[in-house]
């Protein structure tokens, strides 16, 4: 239908009304018939085909308002369906994120229990094992307030490794504690002595006792 029409002139955009005036014409032998419509917004950069179809849609809506209402309703339903699909995808994404967060929390609890049972129970026999377990915990953050029972690690650059235990040392708070960038030596001062926190260094394994032969 649009192929029998052409633009009668260049579409003009009227700024105050935010309307583009489009005039189309159709040849009928020795004469032309013209149709004109005001399209919402600045549509001067759209193709001739699109503009002609837009004008014809306006004319059709004027001649058959019931059909225009049906088309508008169908478009609204289509947009509503797309919106519901988008909302469903967002909900699925949020559900997956919640599942991942729950899994991360469970893993953190497992790591915590392992650390408490092994490191704090002084059951770790190898320095390399201690190092790997301590690296599972975050380094202390300056200015962060740690709740009672929180576990984190601090670097001790002056520590000389003997058993491959690394230079990080595990810290557990007994009371609310704000880390201000203290060194490990400073943490072992007043905070440790006052029971604010506990430090868990790697203890070298004790050699087995030799049995006395009878």
C-alpha positions in Angstrom: 0.0 0.0 0.0 2.8 2.4 0.8 4.4 1.9 -2.6 1.6 3.8 -4.3 2.4 6.9 -2.2 5.3 9.2 -2.0 6.3 12.2 0.1 4.8 15.4 -1.3 7.5 17.5 0.3 10.1 17.4 3.0 8.7 16.7 6.4 8.8 19.7 8.7 9.3 19.6 12.5 7.4 22.1 14.6 9.4 22.5 17.8 6.9 24.1 20.2 4.2 21.4 19.5 6.8 18.7 19.1 5.1 17.5 15.9 6.4 16.5 12.5 4.1 17.5 9.6 4.2 14.9 6.9 2.3 15.2 3.6 2.0 12.3 1.2 0.5 12.1 -2.3 -0.8 9.5 -4.7 -1.1 9.8 -8.4 -4.5 9.2 -10.0 -4.0 9.6 -13.7 -3.7 13.3 -14.4 -4.2 14.4 -10.7 -2.9 13.7 -7.2 -4.6 13.1 -4.0 -2.9 14.3 -0.8 -3.0 13.2 2.8 -1.4 15.0 5.7 -0.8 14.1 9.4 1.0 15.5 12.4 3.3 12.8 13.8 4.4 13.1 17.4 8.1 13.9 17.9 10.9 14.8 15.5 10.7 12.2 12.7 12.4 14.2 10.0 15.3 11.7 9.9 13.1 8.6 9.3 12.8 6.9 5.9 10.1 7.8 3.4 8.6 4.3 3.7 8.3 4.6 7.5 6.7 8.1 7.3 4.2 7.1 4.6 3.1 4.1 6.7 2.8 6.3 9.8 0.5 8.7 7.9 -1.6 5.9 6.6 -1.9 4.5 10.1 -3.2 7.8 11.3 -5.8 7.9 8.5 -6.9 4.4 9.2 -7.3 5.1 12.9 -9.5 8.1 12.0 -11.6 6.0 9.5 -11.8 2.9 11.7 -11.3 3.9 15.4 -12.4 0.4 16.6 -9.6 -1.2 14.6 -7.1 1.3 16.0 -8.2 0.5 19.5 -7.8 -3.2 18.9 -4.3 -2.6 17.5 -3.4 -0.3 20.4 -4.7 -2.9 22.9 -2.7 -5.6 21.1 0.5 -3.5 21.3 -0.1 -2.8 25.0 -0.5 -6.5 25.6 2.7 -7.2 23.7 4.6 -4.6 25.7 3.1 -6.0 28.9 4.2 -9.5 28.0 7.7 -8.2 27.3 7.8 -6.4 30.6 6.6 -9.5 32.5 9.3 -11.6 30.7 12.0 -9.0 31.7 10.7 -9.0 35.3 10.8 -12.8 35.4 14.4 -12.8 34.1 15.3 -10.2 36.8 13.6 -12.4 39.5 15.5 -15.5 38.2 18.8 -13.6 38.3 18.1 -12.4 41.8 17.2 -16.0 42.9 20.5 -17.3 41.4 22.4 -14.5 43.1 20.7 -15.4 46.4 21.6 -19.1 45.9 25.2 -18.2 45.2 25.3 -15.9 48.3 23.8 -18.7 50.4 26.4 -21.1 49.1 29.2 -18.7 49.8 28.0 -18.3 53.4 27.9 -22.1 53.8 31.4 -22.4 52.5 32.6 -19.6 54.8 31.1 -21.4 57.7 32.8 -24.6 56.7 36.2 -22.8 56.4 35.6 -21.2 59.8 34.8 -24.5 61.5 37.9 -26.1 59.9 40.1 -23.2 61.1 38.8 -23.3 64.6 39.1 -27.0 64.9 42.5 -27.3 63.2 44.5 -24.1 63.8 43.0 -23.1 67.1 43.0 -26.6 68.2 46.7 -26.8 67.3 46.1 -29.8 65.1 48.0 -28.4 62.0 51.2 -30.3 61.6 52.5 -28.7 58.5 53.4 -25.1 57.9 52.2 -25.2 54.3 48.8 -26.4 55.5 48.6 -23.5 57.9 49.5 -21.1 55.2 46.8 -22.4 52.8 44.2 -22.2 55.5 45.1 -18.7 56.6 44.9 -17.5 53.0 41.2 -18.5 53.0 40.5 -15.6 55.3 40.6 -11.9 54.3 43.4 -9.6 55.3 42.5 -7.0 57.9 41.0 -3.8 56.5 42.0 -0.4 58.0 39.1 1.3 59.6 36.8 -1.7 59.5 34.9 -2.6 62.7 35.1 -6.4 63.4 32.3 -7.9 65.5 33.1 -10.4 68.3 34.1 -13.7 66.8 35.3 -12.3 63.5 38.4 -14.0 61.9 40.9 -12.2 59.7 44.6 -12.3 58.9 47.4 -9.8 59.2 50.7 -9.8 57.4 53.9 -10.1 59.5 56.7 -9.1 57.0 59.4 -9.5 59.6 58.5 -13.1 60.2 61.1 -15.7 59.0 59.5 -18.7 57.5 60.8 -22.0 58.7 58.1 -24.5 57.8 56.5 -22.8 54.8 53.9 -21.3 57.1 53.8 -18.0 55.2 53.8 -14.5 56.7 50.1 -14.2 57.5 48.8 -14.8 61.0 45.2 -15.5 61.9 43.4 -13.2 64.3 40.1 -13.8 66.1 38.2 -11.0 67.9 36.6 -11.6 71.3 35.1 -8.2 71.5 34.2 -5.5 68.9 37.4 -4.2 67.5 38.3 -1.5 65.0 41.5 -2.3 63.0 43.6 0.8 62.6 46.5 -0.7 60.7 48.3 -2.2 63.8 51.2 -4.5 63.2 51.1 -8.0 64.5 53.4 -7.0 67.3 51.0 -4.2 68.3 48.1 -6.5 68.2 49.9 -8.8 70.6 50.3 -5.9 72.9 47.2 -4.3 74.6 44.5 -5.9 72.4 45.8 -9.4 73.1 46.7 -8.8 76.7 43.3 -7.2 77.4 41.4 -10.1 75.9 40.1 -8.1 73.0 41.4 -10.6 70.5 43.4 -13.8 70.1 46.3 -14.5 67.8 46.9 -17.9 66.3 50.4 -18.4 65.0 51.7 -21.6 63.6 53.3 -23.7 66.3 56.1 -25.9 65.1 55.3 -29.6 65.6 56.9 -31.1 68.7 59.3 -34.0 68.1 57.9 -37.4 69.3 59.0 -38.4 72.7 61.6 -41.2 72.7 60.5 -44.2 74.7 63.0 -45.5 77.3 64.1 -49.0 76.5 63.8 -51.3 79.5 
